[in-house]
Amino acid sequence: MPELSQETERGRALLPFGAAEVTGPSMVPTLQHGDRLVVHWGARVRPGDVVVLRHPFQQDLLVVKRIAERREGGWWVLGDNTFAGGDSTDYGTVPEELVLGKVRFRFRPPKAGQRSPFAVVRWVLVAARPVLPARSASRRLRAR
């Protein structure tokens, strides 16, 4: 499950936007291990948005998930990687107050040894992208 560093939490109090780093595979292919994120703290969220939230059982752990839908008691969140787990299918709905912010942008750092001109051009074209809401956020949920 992607977790974020404690520096993320300290910066949240100062500015409405902050940086975070993804650790783990639960949001692949949207986010990959090592991606850097721009998070809009306190932003209004809706189904389809990728968000940063506190884990309901380990509140010192910050995770990145996609909001699938609103349910009684909070938000139902899912990872984009169906095989990774660590989402509402494991811990249920997430209370509104645990959803901290919306992911607006991601930056993918270059891989080690990426030196050929073709690799550099390819990296430039895909390195930075906005993180957009999914067209059908609850598609996975309906399939179960």
Helices and strands as residue ranges (DSSP letters): H 6-12, E 17-21, E 36-41, E 50-54, E 62-71, E 74-78, H 88-91, G 96-98, E 99-107, H 117-126, E 128-130, H 139-143
